[in-house]
Amino acid sequence: MSDELSELETEIQETRERLAATIDQLLYRSSPKTIARREVASIKGHYVDAATGQPRTDNILKTVGIVVGTVAVFVVLRRVTR
């Protein structure tokens, strides 16, 4: 009986420690700084090749094209509505 109780207490303590580690990890992952760092790394990965460190000109040109196109649409719409 005493051995079973000791094993149960040990198991409960191990479970508590695992839960505490899981909660700490969740808090770290959900912190605003961590989320911001992850998003910045994601955006950098889209525009810079991780293996070579060279810019990905195809993605950069696509983004510039979208921005220029959007600005052009707004300029045309503004002139048409005046």
N, C-alpha and C positions, 0 to 999 in steps of 0.2 A: 504494500500500500504506500509506504513511504517513498519507494523508488518510483512508482507511478506518479505520485504527487510531484516529486522532484523533476521528472521528465516533462510533466505537464507545465510546470513553472518555467522550465528552460525553453520549451516550445513557445509559450506565451511571450517570453522575453525576446526570443528571436523574431517572432512575428511583429512585435512592437518596433524592433529595430529596423526591420524591412519596411514597415509602414512609414516610419519616420524618414527613412532614406527616400522613399517614393514621394512623400510630401515635399521634402526639400528639393528634389529634382523637379517636381511640378511647379513649385514656387519659382525656381530659377528659370525654367522654360517660359513661364508666363509673365516674367518681369518685363516692363516696358523697354528697358535698356537691351535686354537679350533679344526681344522681338525686333527692335530697331536694328541691332547689329546683324541679325539674320536676314532682314529685308535688304539692308545695304549690301551684304555679301551676295545676295541673290541678284540684285540689279547689276552689281559689278561683274558677276559671272555671265550676265547676258551680254555685256558690252566689252568684256576683256576675256581673252582666252586664258584659262587657268594654267594650261601646260606651258605656254610660251610667254605669257604676259603681254602679248601683242593685242591691240584693239581689234575688235571684230567689226570691220568696216561695213559689212553687209547689214548688220543689225543697226549700226549707227546711221547709215544712209536711209534705212527704212523709217527710223524714228524721225529723222530730219524731214523726210518726205511727208510723213503724217502731219508734223507740226506745220510745215509750210502750206500743205493742202488745207488744213483747218483754218489757218490765218487767212488764206486766199478766199475760202468760202465765206468767212465772216466779213471780209472787206467787200466782197461782191454783194452779199445780202444787205449790208449797210448802205451801199450805194443804190441798190434797187429800191429800198424802202424810203429813201429820201425824196 
